[in-house]
Amino acid sequence: MIGKGEVEGLLKHWADEFGGGRYEWLGYASSNILQRLADHKGFVPTSGGFKKPPIRTQAHDVDDIVTEMLAGDWWQAAHVLRAEYFMPNAAFEAKRDALAKPPILVKVGRTRYYDLLELAKGYVASGLNARAA
């Protein structure tokens, strides 16, 4: 049984692995050129960029669950989850504004945002527990 603390760690790992650059077109912030230079110690590869090894981790399971949420009735919660973890240092207002822009178009207030976030975390925990069983 995966607990709340473990889900939080897995969501952070998922954001590290799947965020940052892959979702600019969805309205989520990515790293700029200075951040990429720092990440690569002054060298940014030109052959398609830095690629992580193709190893299936629990972050892949989390991403599969979030993708499942997007395809179903939980799409708003999935977008809130992405905003929360892919924009970790952004203020709530910045996250809310990113969610409200096309193509996402999720308009929520602070209370609804955090309600959807908790629902999304619960969905992810339930999905991970079902996969572990």
SVG drawing of the C-alpha trace seen along z (x, -y; Angstrom):
<svg xmlns="http://www.w3.org/2000/svg" viewBox="-16 -35 47 43">
<polyline fill="none" stroke="black" stroke-width="0.4" points="0.0,0.0 1.5,-3.3 1.1,-6.0 0.6,-9.8 4.3,-10.6 5.5,-8.1 3.0,-9.4 4.4,-12.9 7.9,-11.7 6.8,-9.8 5.0,-12.9 8.2,-14.9 10.2,-12.2 7.6,-12.2 7.9,-16.0 11.7,-15.8 11.6,-13.1 8.6,-14.3 8.5,-18.1 10.9,-20.8 10.8,-21.3 8.4,-18.6 5.2,-20.6 5.9,-24.2 3.1,-23.9 0.7,-23.1 1.4,-26.4 3.7,-25.0 7.0,-26.7 10.2,-25.1 13.8,-25.8 15.5,-28.6 18.9,-28.4 20.8,-29.5 19.3,-26.7 20.1,-24.1 23.7,-25.4 23.9,-25.0 22.4,-21.5 24.9,-20.4 27.9,-22.1 28.2,-24.6 27.6,-22.3 24.2,-21.7 24.2,-18.8 23.1,-19.6 22.1,-16.0 18.5,-16.2 19.4,-17.4 20.0,-15.6 18.1,-12.3 17.7,-10.2 18.3,-6.5 15.2,-4.6 14.5,-2.8 11.0,-2.2 10.6,-3.7 7.6,-4.4 7.6,-7.9 6.4,-6.2 3.6,-4.6 2.6,-8.0 2.7,-9.5 0.5,-6.6 -2.0,-7.3 -2.0,-11.1 -2.5,-10.4 -5.4,-8.1 -6.8,-11.0 -6.5,-13.3 -8.4,-11.0 -11.3,-10.5 -13.4,-12.6 -10.4,-13.6 -8.8,-15.9 -9.1,-19.1 -7.5,-17.4 -4.7,-16.1 -4.0,-19.6 -3.9,-21.0 -1.5,-18.2 0.8,-19.0 0.7,-22.7 1.5,-22.1 4.5,-19.8 5.8,-21.2 5.8,-24.7 6.9,-24.1 8.3,-27.6 5.5,-29.5 3.0,-31.4 -0.6,-30.1 -1.7,-33.0 0.9,-32.1 -0.3,-28.5 -4.0,-29.6 -3.2,-31.9 -1.3,-29.1 -4.3,-26.8 -6.7,-29.3 -4.9,-29.8 -5.6,-27.8 -5.3,-24.9 -6.0,-23.9 -8.8,-26.2 -9.2,-25.2 -10.5,-28.1 -10.4,-27.5 -10.2,-29.5 -7.8,-28.7 -10.2,-26.4 -11.2,-24.4 -7.5,-24.2 -6.5,-22.6 -9.6,-20.3 -8.6,-19.1 -5.0,-18.7 -6.0,-16.4 -8.4,-14.4 -5.6,-14.0 -3.1,-12.8 -5.7,-10.3 -6.3,-9.0 -2.6,-8.6 -2.2,-6.7 -5.2,-4.5 -3.7,-3.7 -0.3,-2.9 -1.8,-0.7 -3.9,1.1 -0.7,1.7 1.2,3.0 -1.5,5.5"/>
</svg>
